[in-house]
């Protein structure tokens, strides 16, 4: 039984990355993802905890970028910030999924940029 638990948890981490990517076109899937990350991080092994921490930080930092971009969109610079957010999110999710596929801990879960 223990052999399936880590695999399903790694699968959950991958689903969260996918939910974040889908969030670019379908709002609120990122919220579902961060809730899943909070719920699963307690029972995860150390390798997966780094991914869940990275995913939680991705959500909150991304929310900050979107908030600043939305505020500054009145003066048009905000649209560049929102575009940066989309690129930033895609790069973070792809890098996270690559580390997860290699069964490695995330190298820098506390990163503010691309990880």
C-alpha positions in Angstrom: 0.0 0.0 0.0 2.8 2.4 0.8 4.1 2.1 -2.8 1.0 3.7 -4.3 0.8 6.6 -1.8 3.9 8.5 -2.9 3.0 8.0 -6.6 -0.5 9.4 -6.0 0.9 12.3 -4.1 3.4 13.0 -6.9 0.4 12.8 -9.2 -1.4 15.3 -7.1 1.6 17.7 -7.3 1.5 17.3 -11.1 -2.2 18.0 -11.2 -1.6 21.2 -9.2 1.0 22.4 -11.7 -1.5 21.6 -14.5 -4.3 23.5 -12.7 -2.0 26.5 -12.5 -1.3 26.4 -16.2 -5.1 26.1 -16.9 -5.7 29.1 -14.7 -4.3 31.3 -17.5 -7.5 30.6 -19.5 -9.9 29.3 -16.9 -10.1 31.5 -13.8 -10.1 30.0 -10.3 -8.4 26.7 -11.1 -5.3 28.1 -9.4 -7.4 28.6 -6.2 -8.3 24.9 -6.4 -4.6 24.1 -6.9 -3.4 26.0 -3.9 -6.1 24.5 -1.7 -4.9 21.0 -2.8 -1.3 22.0 -2.1 -2.2 23.1 1.4 -4.1 19.9 2.1 -1.4 17.6 0.8 1.7 19.2 2.1 1.4 17.8 5.7 1.4 14.1 4.7 4.0 14.4 1.9 7.6 13.2 2.0 10.4 15.8 2.0 10.9 15.8 -1.7 7.2 16.6 -2.4 7.1 19.2 0.4 9.5 21.3 -1.6 7.1 21.1 -4.6 4.0 22.0 -2.5 5.9 24.9 -0.9 6.9 26.1 -4.4 3.3 25.8 -5.6 1.9 27.7 -2.6 4.4 30.4 -3.2 3.6 30.5 -6.9 0.0 31.1 -6.1 0.5 33.9 -3.6 3.3 35.7 -5.5 1.3 35.3 -8.7 -1.7 36.9 -7.0 0.5 39.8 -6.0 1.7 40.2 -9.6 -1.9 40.1 -11.0 -3.1 42.6 -8.4 -0.3 45.0 -9.2 -0.8 44.5 -12.9 -4.5 45.1 -12.6 -4.0 48.3 -10.7 -1.4 49.6 -13.1 -3.4 48.6 -16.2 -5.1 52.0 -15.8 -1.8 53.6 -17.0 -1.2 50.7 -19.5 2.0 49.5 -17.9 0.0 47.0 -16.0 -0.6 45.0 -19.2 3.1 44.3 -19.4 3.1 43.1 -15.8 0.2 40.8 -16.6 2.0 39.5 -19.6 5.1 38.9 -17.4 2.9 37.0 -15.0 1.7 34.6 -17.7 5.3 33.9 -18.8 6.5 33.7 -15.2 3.7 31.2 -14.3 4.4 29.0 -17.4 8.1 28.9 -16.7 7.7 28.1 -13.0 5.2 25.3 -13.7 7.3 23.7 -16.5 10.4 23.8 -14.3 8.5 22.4 -11.4 7.1 19.6 -13.5 10.5 18.8 -14.9 11.9 18.4 -11.4 8.9 16.3 -10.4 9.3 14.0 -13.4 12.9 13.4 -12.4 11.7 12.6 -8.9 13.8 15.4 -7.5 13.1 18.0 -4.9 12.5 21.4 -6.2 15.9 23.1 -6.1 14.7 26.5 -4.9 11.2 26.5 -3.5 11.6 30.0 -1.9 12.4 31.7 -5.2 10.4 34.8 -6.2 11.4 34.6 -9.9 11.5 31.5 -12.1 12.8 29.0 -9.5 
